C-alpha cells in the first residue's frame, strides 16, 4: 500500500437545487496510505476524494447495509411490519451461533424475535445470526434472499457489486463490492429511508441474550467513530484478510452530510484514525473529536468483538 493518494477535484453534477462546491480547492490535499478511499458530499453530489473507488473487494460485514436496505424497503412498501415476529430455526442457530458464526446478537434456537429487534442486532452489533434470521424469515432461505439483494442492488445503481450471503461472511469470492457502489448504497439508504437510518444506525449499545453465568449481554456499536467524532451517525464496519479493515461511514454537521469508505487498513486503530482524519478533512474545519474511549467491548465480556 505504498504511495500517496491524489485528490479528486472535479465536482460531480449536483442534483435538485443543491450546487456543488469545490471544497477540495480550499484545503490542503489529503494524503493516505489506504488503497481504497472515497468521500462524497451528499447534498452537493461532489466527490471530495477518490482512490481505488472502482476496485472490487470483499466487503465482509459492510454487506449488512445491503440487507438493511432490502428490509427497510419492504417495510416502506407495506410488505413487512416492524413488529412481525420470526422464529429462529435450529439450523440458523447452529450455523451462526457465537461459537462458530462470527459476530452475533446471541439469538437462541426457537426464539421469537421481531424484525425491529433483528435490524438493531444486524447493524448495532453486526449479528451474522440476525442477518440470517431476517433472510430466512422473509424469503424462506438465505439463497432466496440473496437473489432479492442482488436485484435491488442493480435497481439502485450498484453497477459492479454482487452478493452471495446476507451478512458478508467469506464465500469464496462470490461477494464483491466497490467503494463507489457502497457510496451509492449509503446515499440511497439515507435518502430513501431517513427514518430507518435514524432508528437503527446510531444505537450506541444493544442488550440481548444472556451469558453462561446468567448475566445480560450488552454489546456496543461496532462503528469506530460513533460517539467519538462530532456528527457521526451510522453505517457499518467490515474486515477480511483480503480487504483489511474497512468502514462505510457517515457524519452530518451544520446541515451538511458526508459519506465515506475506507478499505485496506491494517488494524482497527488504523481504520478508526483514518476515518476520523478523512471526515475532519472533508468538513474543512478540523473540529476536535468527542474523545470518548479508546475502544469498544462487550459489557459482559462474552460478546465476540469481530468487526
Secondary structure, DSSP 8 states (H G I E B T S, - for coil): --S------------TT-----GGGGS-----S-SEEEEEETTT--EEEEESTT-EE--GGGGHHHHHHHHHHHHHTTSS-TT-EEE--HHHHHHHSTTTSSS-----TT-EEEHHHHHHHHHHS--HHHHHHHHHHHHSSHHHHHHHHHHHHHHTT--S-B-SSSS----TT--BEEHHHHHHHHHHHHHHTHHHHHHHS---EEEEEE-TTS-EEEEE---SSTTTSTTEEEEEEEEETTTEEEEEEEEEETTEEEEEEEEEESSHHHHHHHHHHHHHHHHSS--------S----TTS-S----
